[in-house]
Amino acid sequence: MSSLIQLFSDYTLQIVALGSGVLGLLSGVIGSFAVLRKQSLLGDAISHAALPGICLAFMLTGIKSSEVLLLGALISGLIGTFFIIKIVNYSNIKYDNALAFILSIFFGLGLVLLTYIQKLPNANQAGLKNFIFGQSSALLIQDVEWMIGIGSVMLVLVFLFWKEFKLLAFDEVFAESIGFSTQKINLLLSGMIVLTIILGLQTVGVVLMSALLIGPAVAARQWTNRLNIMVFLAAIFGSVSGIVGTVISSVVTKMPTGPTIVLVLSMIVLFSLLFAPGRGMIWTLYLRNRQKHYLKEKLKTEEGAA
């Protein structure tokens, strides 16, 4: 018990757990709309598109502070999103093909720039590779404060534009027919997805951020058919994954935090897929067997009566 108290009184653990919990909550809320709009791969594309922005920000400034690097990532992510939207709107290329195209180009460019930077005779470039898989132990209280501040603004925007986001997720054509500017709403939602991903790069990295964005919403969708409950559950699942993953990585020696968070989230998703009432695979199998048994008994009864 004393070891547990000592663990949770550790300042670094508190900061990392708080940051991971806030990130998981935001990912659950914003990711719910991406899942419902069948844009699950958008998070993957944007997170990979952010890598060249991180590298270019360092090359131009020579500064390795989180604010500068994440600003570069934000600009790069927004440019990637802009290209995806324009390719889909002004060509015959489908959405998933555009995502894969932009993801490959930007991530390839990012790896080339990262390799170039690593060969520079400058010790300050050390640690940039951590953005690929994340390094949550490097989170500072300032980073968490940024997460909370930006996250609060995004949650307020979700509350203010709840009706518009809901219409966009379920029936974009109807939203246009009643006068909503779906293009502006889509840009706002895409911008919020980009911001969420950029906030998570330092914690779980470029490769795993898409899992944190999509996983909570996928798990929550199994438990309900109501949007408000789904968003609430996704926020809970994401936050719990962040906190529990951080604690596990602190207890187990040399256990990376980002991948551990994703593994905890994967267990939640797997449990939801198997056991969620109404949609879970085990539940569905149980209902099928029950129906088969009922039909057999009914057939026997009818044969006996005949």
N, C-alpha and C positions, 0 to 999 in steps of 0.2 A: 504493500500500500504506500509505504514511504517512497519507494522507487517511482511509483506512478505519480505521486504528488510532485516529486522532484522533476519528472519528465515534463509535466504540464506547466511547471513554473519556469521552464527554460525560455528565455526571452526570444531566442531565434526561432524555436518551435512555434511560439505564439504568433510571431509575425508571419511566418510561412503558412501556418494553418489558417490564419485570418485571410491572407491574400488568396490562398487556394480555395477557401470557402466562398469568398466573394466572387472569384472568377467562375467557380462552378455554378453559383446562383445565376450570374449573368448569362453564362452559356446555356443554361437550361431555359431561361425565359426567351432569349433571342433565338436560340436554336429551334424552339418549338415552331416558329413561323417558317424557318427554312425547311424543316421536315415536312410540314403541311403543304408547302408550295412545291415540294419535290425538288428542292435545291440543295440536297444534302452534300453534293460534291462542291458546292460553291465555297464552303469553308475550307476544304482541302486545297482548292485552287488559290484562294486568297492567302492562306497561310504560307504556301510555297512561293507565291508571288511577292511576299514581303521580304524574302531573303536578299535579293539584290538591293533593295532599299537600305537594309541594314549595312551592307558592305559599302555602298556608295556614300552613305552618311558618314561612315568612318573615314573613307578615302578623302572626302572633301574637307572634313573638319579636323581629322586626327584625334577626335575626342571619343572616348568609349563610355560616356555616361548613358544611362538607360533612356533619358529623355530624348537625347539627340538620335540615338539608334532607333528607338521606337517611332520617332517622328519620320525618319527615313522609311521605316517599314510601313507606316500609315500611308505615306504618299505613294509608295510602290504598290501597296495593296489596292488603293483607290484607282490607280492607273490600270492595274490588272482588271479590276471590276468594270471600269469604263470600256476597256477593249472587249471584254466578254459581252457586255450589253450591246455595243455597236456591231459586233460580228453577228450576233443573233438577229438584230433588227434590220441590218442592211445587207444580208447575204442569205444564201440557202443553207448555210451550215447550221446544224441543230445545236441545241443548248449544251448537251453533254459533250459533243465534239469540240465546241468552243472552249469549254472548261478544260478539257484534256490538253488542248493546243496551248492555251495560255499557261497552264500549270507547268507543262514541259519546258516551254521557252524561258519563263521567268526563273524556274528552279535551276535549270541548266546554266543560265546567266549568273545566278547567285553562286553556284558552286565554282564556276570559273573565276569570279571575282574573289571568292573566299580563298581559293588556292593561290591566287596572285598575292593577296594580302598576307597570307601565311609565309610567303617567301620574302617579304620585305624585311630589311634589317632594322626592325622597329619592335621593341619588346612590348609596346603598348597594344599590339594587335592580338595578344594572347587572350583567349576566352571568347572570341567571336563565334567559334565553332559550337559553343554551348547553346546558341540560339536554335540549332538544328533539333536537339533533343531536350532543351531546356535546362535550367539550373536554378531551381526555386530557392536553394540555400543562399543564393546571392540577393534575394529580395530584401529591400530596406524598407523602413517605415514610410519613407517618402513614396516608394513605389506603391505600397498598399494604400496610402492616402490618395494617390492618383486614381487607383482602381475604384475606391469607394466614391470619390467625387464624380468621375466620369460615369461610373455605374449608376449612381443616383440620378444623374441627368437622363440616362437612357431609360431607366425604369419610369421616370416621370413622362417621357415621350411615349412609352408603351401605354401608359394609362391615358394620356391625352388622345392618342391616335388608335385606341383599342378598336373602335368600330371600323376604321379604315383598314387596319391590319387584318382584322377578322374577315372583312369582305374580300380583301386581296388574296387571302389564304384559301378561301373556299369558292369564290365565284368572281373572278376578275372581270369577266364580261358584264355581269350584272352591275358591278361597281362602276364601270365606264358608262353604262346605260343610264344610271341615275345621276351622273354628273361629277363623279369623283375623278380627280386627276391621278390615274393609276401610275403614270410614269413618275410623277413626283413622289408618290407614296413608296413606289418600288425603289427609287433612289435613296430615300430616307432609310428604309429598312435595310438595303444593301450597305449603306454607310454604317449603320449600327452593327451589322454583322462584321464588317471590316474592323471597326473599333474593338469589338469583343475579342476578335482573333489577335489583334495587335497587343491587347492587354495581357493575353495569355502566352505570348511567345517566350517570355522570360521564365515562365513557370513550367510549361510542358513542351515548349519548342514548336518548330515549324511542322515536324512530321506528325506529332500526336495531337495538335490542337483541334483538328477536324473531328477527332473522336470525342473530345470533350464537348464540342459544340453540338454534335448530333446525338450522342449516347443518351443523355438525360431525357431528351424529347422522345426518342424511340421507346425507352422504358416506360415513360409516363403514358404514351399513347396506348399501351397495352391495357391500362387500368381504367380508362374512362373514354367516353365519347363527347365530353364537354370541354370546350377550349379553356375556360378559366381554370378548371380543375387540372387539366393537362399541364398548363403553364405552371401552376402552383407545385404540382408533383415533380415536374422537371427541375424546377428551382431547388426543391428539397433534395432530389437525387444528385444533382450536380454539386450542391454544397456539401452533402454528406461524403461524396466521393473525394472531394478535395481535402476535407479535414481528416477523414480516416486514412486516406492514402499518405498524407503527410505524417501522421502519427506512426503508421507502419514503417515508413522509410526511416523514421528517426529511431525506432526500436531495433530494426534489423540493420546490421553493419553493412555499409557500402551498397545499400539499396537506393537506387535513384528515385527521386520523388515523383517526377513527371510520369514515367512509365508505371509506377505503383498506383498513382491516381487513376490512370486509364484502366489498369487491371481491376481495381475495385469497382470502377464504373462498369466494366465488362461483366463482372459478376452480377451486378444489379440488373443489367440488361438481360443477361441469360436467365436469371430467376424470373424476371417479368415475362419473357418470351415463353417460359415453361409453365408457370403457375398462375399467371394473372387470370382471374375469373372472367369468363366470357370470350377471351381472346387467346389465352395461353394454350400451348400445345398439349400439355397434360390435361387441362380442362376440356379442350376440344375432343381429345381421345376418350375421356371419361363420358362425355355426352354422347359420342357416337356409339360406344359400347352399351351405354344405357338404352339408347334408342333401338339398337339391334336386339338386345335382350327383351325389350318391350314388344317389338314386332314378332319375335319368335313365340313369346308367351301368347300373344294375341292370335297368332296363326294356329297354335296348338288348341286354344280354346274354341276357335271356329271349326277346326277339324273334329274336335270332340263333340261339338253340338250337331255337326252334320251326321 
